[in-house]
Each structure stands twice: as structure tokens, then as C-alpha cells.
Amino acid sequence: MSRLPTFGIARPPTVLLAVIASTFFVGFGGGVVFPILPNLGAVLGISAFMVGVILSANRWVRLVANAPAGALVDRYGTRKPFVYGLFIEGIATLGYVVALVMPPAESLRWVAEALPTIAVGSVAIGANEWFTPVAVAVAPETWFVLARVLWGLGSAAVFATAYTIAADVSDSGSRGTNMGVVRGGITMGFPAGLVLGGVVSSLAGNVAAFSVAAAFALVASVVAYRLVPETHVTTDGEKASVKPWDVDTSIPAVTVGFVNFGLMFAYIGALFATLVLFLGANDISLLGLNAQGTSGIFMAGTVVAAATFMLIGGRVSDTRESRTPILLAFLVVSFAGFLFLARAGSTLDLALACLFIGAGQGGTSGPMMALLADLTPDERMGRASGTNNVLGDVGGGLGPMVSLPLIDTVGFAPIYAACAAIPLLAGITLLLGVRRETGTFLPGRVATEA
């Protein structure tokens, strides 16, 4: 029996397939909020700034959680942090459902006014005293923020372990491909969540969309528990405590982290947080769907392109002496995509812009993480992944908080045009960091690893 063509790409190790399956399912919860929440803000009375806070809350939490997660991996291994992280993300997704089914705060005021004043010692507690904290506790934005906080804790553990597992089972000839495969698996659940959030919410409502995403997220932890073994052997028996500042501050980790900062600021922080508003303002739709449904499809297309080019970029970097040229090429692609977005005025223009942005974002991910693994000793890879995630989350967290308020002031085109410059600055940062660490702009894979 003839084998199916592999196009030069070997079958990933079984453990990576299990990681991909787990992160794909849990990724639904990450994508489902983006098509729904920006529009839901107006319905629930949530301000644009508060929507930005909710969307970025998980990233701010990861600023504190990423470094301990990476240190935990280096000291205790990958299996337990990975499984527990997935389970926490599943519980967090259920928080979205709770946020929508909680009663409006004002509906409780008649209860407060009907109850008598309560005496606690010599202090009388009336309706006005206890109504305000209760109203805050049941407000949808409170539950959305709590859910995103939990999501940040869980995803910090998942990201640190997934990349470390890929590094553990790879060598210099497969590292780019395996990093691209894992990053693609993490990413592909996100567009599924975008479509789920956009289409299912349009057809069956927001509660249904969040409920389905929560079910898949909880399944992810079961898959990981059954199929993901331990891959990371610690170098010593020390069980010291971990700290938020316990990060890898080496030049490779900081360089790759700053590149990730810029890309995440533009991609997640600006594009994803504003696309649904852009569609509504420009009356662009697909298949008769509203702005939420259309934005879900466009963002899903962007992430599918990213996942595809993660694999392509990683594979190409494994076949070249140096990974730097392919990284620079995809940063230029991202630059072009944001320029197209700034000038987009039709469905075709927007589709082309999303394709380029996704390809640029994805094409850098696999080679960039492979480059980090090339330049980092195995015993520090968990911390190095934590550094990369910390800086990426700063970018992703700042993006919504900066872009959403500024759009009301300057409009969409200036914001997207400014984002086009970020990949170019990231390319300069990459070259300077690589040169400082290796003495050349084009470090070789095998020589550097040795």
C-alpha cells in the first residue's frame, strides 16, 4: 500500500499530536469572546474601556503567572502543569456563561428596599449600604473579568509547557517544524472559537456559544490527562519556590520576547479587538451575518492562514542554514498586511489584508520559537518560554486598552497604519539581538546548537 505524500514534513511525535488536540479544544474558549464581547458591551452597558480591560485581563494576569509557570516546568516537569492549566481554562470558560445568566444588578434593588434595616452591634446596615457591593458582585463585567483572570492563569501553564514539550522532543533538524506544529495546534482552536462565537451567537444566542466552548475546553483537560506523558527531565532535585520575576533575561530570550511584544500588540491587541467595530462602521458583511458573525469568519480566516504558515515557516527554517532570513521575510508580509488593512474598504480588500497579516504572524512563530530553543540551554527553556510569553502578553494586553479608546478619536486607518510599522521595528530588534548574541546576523542552526 502506498503512503500518502508528506511534502517533506515528517509525522510529529505522538506526544505532540496529543498536545495539539488538547490545545485545539481549549482554544475555543480563547476565541469565542472576541466576536461577542465588543458588541455585547453596548447591550450590557459596559464601556469601551471596560471591554478592553476584559479582553486584556488574561494577558495582564499572565505577566505575573508566566515566569512561575516556566520555572515550574524547569523544576517539576511538563505533565502536571499542562493538565492543570487546561482544566483551569475550562472552568474559566464556564465563567462567561455565569456572566450572562446572572440577574441585572438593578433587579435586586427592590429586594434591598423591601428588607428591613439590619443591626450589627451598634451599626445599622440599610439597603444602600449592602446593595452597592452586591450589585458589583453580580455585574456581568465582574464575572467576565474573573473568567479572564482564570484563563490567564491556566494559559500561562499551557503555553510554557507546550513549547517546552516541543523543544524536548526535537533536534535542530526538526525544531522549527515541531514548534510550528505545536503553535499551529494552539492557534487553530482560536479560529474555531471565533466562528463559534460569531455564528452560534447569531443563530442560537450568546449563552449557547459560551456553553459549547466551555464543554470543549473541559474535554481538553481529559485528553491531556489520558495522552500526554512527562517529557522534561529536571537537572537537579531542588524544589525552591517560584517567583513572578524568575525569568530568563538572556539576550535571546529578551530579543524574541520583544519581537513577540510588537506582533501581539498589533495582531491580537489592535486587529482582533477592533475588527467587529470596523465591520459595523463600514457596513461590511458575509453570508448575511451581522458584524459579530462576519468578524468571527474574518478572524478565523486570519488565524487559519497563521496556522498554515506557522508550519511552512518552521519547516523552511529547518532546511536552511540560518532561520533569520525567513523570519525577516514574514515580518515584511505582516507589514504589508496592515497597510492593506488601513486602506480596506470592501470585503475583498479586508480578506486580502487578513490573509497577509495572518501569514506574517504565523510565519514568524515557528522559526522564532525554534531560534529561541537553538540559543537556549535545555534546562532554561521553560524560563525562556516564560519570558517570551510575558512580553507577548504585555503587547496583547496594551493593544485593546490603547486601540479601542483611540479609534473613537482618530479613526481606524491611522491605528492600522501605525501597526504596520511595528513588524519593521521588530525585524530591527531581531537583527540587533541575534548579532549581539552570536556575532553574526545569520547564525547557523547546527553550529549554534553545538
HELIX and SHEET records of a PDB file:
HELIX    1   1 THR A   14  GLY A   31  1                                  18    
HELIX    2   2 VAL A   33  LEU A   44  1                                  12    
HELIX    3   3 ALA A   48  TYR A   76  1                                  29    
HELIX    4   4 ARG A   79  VAL A  101  1                                  23    
HELIX    5   5 ALA A  105  LEU A  108  5                                   4    
HELIX    6   6 ARG A  109  ALA A  114  1                                   6    
HELIX    7   7 ALA A  127  VAL A  138  1                                  12    
HELIX    8   8 PRO A  140  ASP A  168  1                                  29    
HELIX    9   9 ARG A  175  VAL A  195  1                                  21    
HELIX   10  10 LEU A  196  VAL A  200  3                                   5    
HELIX   11  11 SER A  201  ALA A  204  1                                   4    
HELIX   12  12 ASN A  206  LEU A  227  1                                  22    
HELIX   13  13 ILE A  251  MET A  264  1                                  14    
HELIX   14  14 PHE A  265  PHE A  272  3                                   8    
HELIX   15  15 ALA A  273  ASN A  282  1                                  10    
HELIX   16  16 ALA A  291  ASP A  318  1                                  28    
HELIX   17  17 THR A  324  ALA A  342  1                                  19    
HELIX   18  18 THR A  347  ASP A  374  1                                  28    
HELIX   19  19 ASP A  378  ARG A  380  5                                   3    
HELIX   20  20 MET A  381  VAL A  410  1                                  30    
HELIX   21  21 PHE A  412  THR A  438  1                                  27    
HELIX   22  22 ARG A  445  GLU A  449  1                                   5    
SHEET    1   A 2 ILE A 118  VAL A 120  0                                        
SHEET    2   A 2 VAL A 123  ILE A 125 -1                                        
END                                                                             
